[in-house]
């Protein structure tokens, strides 16, 4: 089945560092996507701060490689400021 992202459709949000995107994150994604069918994954801009070695492009690539086989076009990955509160 093909899926097309729709900005007007209800969308779940996941905000984090994803350093790295691991099995726990994947399990959380699988629960969240059941609620709306699409998820916006926001990556905090934290490269080089404390224990955050990966830049945004690496984090995005890791997330896409993990999610695309099953969830292609059902998520977007975007960079956001270092939101903490």
C-alpha positions in Angstrom: 0.0 0.0 0.0 1.3 3.5 -0.9 1.2 6.3 1.5 1.3 10.1 0.8 2.3 12.5 3.5 -0.4 15.1 4.2 0.5 18.3 6.2 -3.1 18.9 7.0 -3.7 15.4 8.5 -3.3 14.9 12.3 0.4 14.1 12.9 2.3 12.8 15.9 5.5 14.4 17.0 8.7 12.8 18.3 11.3 15.2 19.6 14.8 14.1 20.7 18.5 13.9 20.0 18.4 10.4 18.5 22.1 9.9 19.3 21.7 7.1 18.1 18.2 6.1 16.9 18.0 2.7 18.8 15.5 -0.1 19.3 13.7 1.7 22.1 13.1 4.7 19.8 11.9 2.3 17.1 9.4 0.7 19.4 8.1 4.1 20.5 7.7 5.1 16.9 5.7 2.0 16.2 3.3 2.8 19.0 3.0 6.5 18.1 2.4 5.9 14.4 -0.7 3.8 15.3 -2.4 7.0 16.6 -2.2 9.2 13.5 -0.6 7.2 10.7 2.2 9.7 10.2 5.0 11.1 12.4 7.2 14.2 12.4 10.5 13.3 13.9 12.3 16.4 15.2 16.0 16.3 15.8 17.4 18.7 18.3 20.5 20.6 17.0 23.0 19.3 19.6 26.0 18.1 17.6 29.2 18.8 19.6 27.3 19.6 22.8 28.1 17.1 25.6 27.7 13.5 24.4 26.2 14.1 21.0 28.7 13.1 18.3 26.4 12.8 15.3 25.5 15.7 13.0 21.9 16.1 11.7 22.6 14.4 8.3 24.0 11.3 10.0 21.1 11.1 12.5 18.6 11.6 9.6 20.3 8.9 7.5 20.2 6.5 10.5 16.5 7.1 11.1 15.6 6.8 7.4 17.5 3.6 7.0 15.7 2.1 10.0 12.2 3.3 9.2 12.0 3.3 5.4 11.6 -0.4 4.8 8.3 -0.5 6.6 7.2 3.2 6.9 8.4 5.0 3.8 6.6 8.4 3.3 4.8 8.0 6.7 7.4 10.2 8.6 9.5 13.3 8.1 12.7 14.1 9.8 13.5 17.8 10.5 16.2 19.8 12.4 15.0 22.0 15.2 16.8 24.2 17.7 18.0 22.7 20.9 14.6 22.7 22.6 14.9 21.8 26.2 11.7 23.1 27.9 
